[in-house]
Amino acid sequence: MKELFKLFDRIIQRVNINLRELAFDATPYVNELIRLEHMLKFYAFYGITPNHPLSFEFQHSSLAGSYFLGKCRTTNSILYKSDIRGDELKKRGDMLRYQDFEIQMTKDEMIDIEDSILIKTLVHNYSHDPETIEKFFIHSTVSTQYANIHGSPTDGCFVGPFATVDLTTQSDCVIGAYSYIQAGEISHLNIAPGTIWVRGGDAFNFLYRYPAEALRRYIHFEAGQAPQGVFMDFVESRKHEFQRIYDVVHIEPSVPVPPTASLDRYAVVRPKTRINENVLVAQRAYLENSWMGKGANAQENCYIINSRLEGFNVTAHGAKIIEADLGQNVFVGFNSFLQGKPDARLSIGPDSIVMPHTIIDIDQPLAIPAGRLVWGLVTDAASFETHSMSLAEFSKLERPTSKGDMCFEGKGAAFVQAFRDRIQHILEANGAFYDGEQNKGHAQKNQNISFNTIQPYPKGRLEGLYPTILIKP
Amino acid sequence: MKEFTIKELLVPLSEYATVPIGATVYDAILALEKTQEDFDHAKYRHRAVLVLDDKGQVVGKLSQLDVLDALEPETDESQEAGLLSRFGFSANLIWAVQREKRPDGSLSEAHLREAACLEVENFMKRPAEGEFVDQEAPLKQAIHQLIVGHHFSLLVTHEKRIVGILRLTDVFAAVFHMMKHTPPGNDEERP
């Protein structure tokens, strides 16, 4: 295992060099997160489908429990139970529009991970940086539990637990726990935990910061300790449910799945769950006693428990919905945590947008009216008023506005439209509108995936590392 | 057309407001006022105070902005303003947020008194490499340094000693004067 330890130290050193200007030392954070002895316990696996370009290159890497789809390359990296999902990468011949440019793809895009440690991280979507259209790179970076690197080329960064970087090129940044950043391009920033920042060029700028003490209950992450709080307790308490599906080679769906829907074999589905047409359930999703209406989806690391989603609902990566009833077209953003109780259910009216990284944690029933925008921390009716606005009202904003810990500047209409366009795109990409002939998406294309497993050296100097593996069509 | 030299335009060190290191912001303001009274023939008012060490060497410069900076101590509010600015928010929004959190934003006597007692070295700027110019250098070089460094003045040296200050306002006046004597147009048509 000597080589694996050497690789670990080398990666941390590279990250620290990149973050020296921020005086950030990743070492004490990472040491407690991963036990290299466990890298032997879990196999890595990759998917083959007729619908996605195929190319896997693994070199001098440890890949325990990680999943790969599409075109991916890992070099000198350690991936632990991470999902590298390349089913939205750009393909040769695609036309990329950026400002006044129309850029033709001359080859298929690839996810390129080098000198990085990714722990239970999701990598998805495609590079939105016009300067690196054919390479979605993650270099010299440490990413921690349940982080999402979504369409965000990354160089020299530390991404905290439950953080999301979305459609943003980032270099030499520290992203604090449970922060959500969608800002186009950032560099040399140390983002505090619980920062929700959505900036759309000159059109709008949205910022919300969780009060540190309030966030601490849900997630806190300090040097020398593993992440702690409600979020970690929640996922850890259901970890054993996933163990069974990884131990079995052939597994039959536990509920009926319509021919136009997709239930990944690495998802957990517990009794009395109903999956309707055009539903997409991704790997590592967890469904229990829930109704998934037509065109609804549950992406990676989503938990939907004792809930009803009426249809065309986007439940973005890592979102959790417990004891809740969602009308049609409700969007629940990345890593949101919506927790009703059996005697205090949460209901959300149709066409509402729950912003990424929103926490709704209630002890009394709460009914959110239709067409509402919700952000931040909601624990009761009073905090709901401070942390929400009707989408119609928000669309009228034209002057700098602050409400509680939220600041907004720019055109509210542009902000709302950007969200609506994105939701529409996600539903289309997921195949929610498939009519039997047209509008195929992930729900239809990801139905027939062959999974293959790969294993590391079991002993010796290279123990825990995988041999160089090239998998091509 | 007469071309001005740095030597002609500089304000000698002896005519400039100076304070020793360890002086307070209040001392600096008094020194500025006194210099203005002593040398009121200047068309433009002095805008900065030089800070000298115990050997009389210039170790820093206190500008008007630096004095105002003393009125904004490192409070939660100023940190908040800095943070919002880094996230790309405008001064309008930052002011609106601050006004909401502290409706009474006026300068109190206590506030002014507190700032006046602070020592100048906490706010002065130490001169950077591009802020020195030799008194024999061509004026064009000084103009270049003012533009590139966004400086309001340069420290003029002679044989490694600072002998004066070259102010942006004096350079601008000289250039303006020269420009007036070379009006635009076709040189051939001019008598």
Interface residues (C-beta under 8 A of the other chain):
Chain A: L189 W197 R199 N205 L207 P400 S402 C407 E409
Chain B: L84 R86 F87 G88 F89 S90 N92 L93 A96 V97 E100
